């Protein structure tokens, strides 16, 4: 409620123009002042005016307080409504944030160790293991540009088999990992602070937990495998390259015109293979088993010895390595007409080229494709362990 202390006669619109200040002062000086009467009681106007002003101030104070209280109540209502709306939207927002964080920061495979074996023969077959996180998501391992078969994969460990390469590829080669989408896998050795494979948390508390549990790794480093020669294969191929044209008559009987399987067997002895009842040569008497001297009999015997050899057809030529055995069927009859030792292998954009050395067709490096072009038929192999 509002109060006005103006009377109708004193409103600005109805008040007469005030006289000049000089005239007012003259009028006050000319006014007669009566002497106070001693027995008159003092005027009560001042106390009444003071009381009126006090009441008016109290009323205004109450009115102002009421307005402020009303405004405060309105603000509280607004804040409460906003808080309720915010609370209602919080679960949905949190759920959205969780979903975004989970998809955007999904755990990625990471290799956190070195290779279990730093060197392996160029002939392949060596199994190498690495450890890390989410390694079951690794889709491919490549060694020196050649795909390596994955033997076993678990979240914390992966094992692959070193592929065979040409003997000219000796030395260090890089080892790379990719996931199923072909994205390179990070490689980090133990050392400095790098969080590997941790999903980004939504809440600060979860972030602090992830930091507290983070594994410490070094800056990413490429893994390297060293291809070495194989002493056993070196001895075998060395024997072939030594005696392919000058026969070793001091130790072995020569089978004129059909000495290919006999010479291949000799190279396997140089490789370190031990004779047994199914495959042998008696130096004292010159006696030998059919599997020692016959290409077809050697094939049949090797098929019974998976611990020594794995049969391959020509479509699997990419798996052939130096020291393996090549057998030719010149007429396509199903038997084996010629046997030789693989002395060289090259992998190129157009495929794999294989060279062999042996007797009967005395050669140190005979190109298999040229042999097939001249002799016809087909070729198969035994990958030796």
Buried (B, 14 or more C-beta within 10 A) or exposed (E): EEEEEEEEEEEEEEEEEEEEEEEEEEEEEEEEEEEEEEEEEEEEEEEEEEEEEEEEEEEEEEEEEEEEEEEEEEEEEEEEEEEEEEEEEEEEEEEEEEEEBBEEEEBBBBBBBBBEEEEBBBBBBBBBBBBBBBBEBBBBBBBBEBEBBBEEBEBEBBBBBBBBBBBEBBEEBEBBBBBEEEEEBBBBBEEEEBBBBBBBBBEEEEEEEBEEEEBEBBEEEEBBBBBBBBEBBBBBBEBBBEBBEEBEEEEBBEBEEBBBBBBBBBBBBBBEBEBEEBBBBEEEEEEBBBBBBBBBBBBBBBEEBEEBBBBBEBEBBBBBBBBBBBBBBBEEEEBBBBBBBBBBBBBEEEEBBBBBBBBBBBBBEBBBBEBBEEBEBEBBBBBBE
